[in-house]
Each structure stands twice: as structure tokens, then as C-alpha cells.
Amino acid sequence: MTFVLLVLVAAAAGGAVCVVWAERGGPRWVRIVASVTLGIAAVVRGLHKSGRRGGSRSSANGDGDE
């Protein structure tokens, strides 16, 4: 389990490095990795937003901590 988490963190860090490098005009493979990284980030962000929408509906009914 720890190994899988370590691989995921390393992949995320590598993707972030490629995004920065691609912004500065890196080689073609870096731009491809950066595009894939940004695409995955958009999908994760979309999934996160859809999960939050379901929770915000219930809190709009007065279930908040106010």
C-alpha cells in the first residue's frame, strides 16, 4: 500500500514538473505529459465539484454549523 502511494506521489510531482517545463518551452514529450497531467487534474476537479454539490444541497436545508 505504501509503495502504491509513493508511486502516485512521484507521478504527481513529475507531472507538475512537466507542466512547469512545458510552460517554458520544453521538448514535445514534456508537453504531452503536461497535457495528460492537466487533463487528469480537470477530471479530478470535476469529480470533486460533483461530490461537493451533493453535500451543499443538504447544508442548504439548515443543517449548517451556524
KARA-V966012 format. One line per field, one symbol per residue. ss: DSSP state (@ for helix, = for strand, . for the rest). phi: phi as a letter, one per 30 degrees, with the letter a starting at -180 (. if undefined). psi: psi as a letter, one per 40 degrees, with the letter a starting at -180 (. if undefined). A space follows every 50 residues. Layout:
# KARA-V966012
ss = ???
phi = ???
psi = ???
This chain:
# KARA-V966012
ss = .@@@@@@@@@@@@@@@@@@@@@@....@@@@@@@@@@@@@@@@@@@@@@@ @@@@@@@@@@@@@...
phi = .ddddddddddddddddddddddciddedddddddddddddddddddddd dddddddddddjcdcd
psi = dddddddddddddddddddddddefaiddddddddddddddddddddddd ddddddddeeeeeie.
